[in-house]
């Protein structure tokens, strides 16, 4: 699995796409809410 990295783009569509992809991956992994926060914050740049 290769999670996408969010690099602080100012384009709303890019941010929305990143969020959608992260949510989809976390749903597949059956993450708890706490795990979702931990996982997602590791991919902010």
Phi, psi and omega in degrees: 000133181237089182296144177288150177258134176266122185251026174074030178298150179265359179278118182302324181293323178293317178295318179296318179296318178299314181298316179300315181295319179294316179299318180297315179295318181293327176294318178298326181275354181056049181284148172283165177304320179295317178296324179299316180296312180300313182298310184295320183293339177288346183250016170275140176233000000 
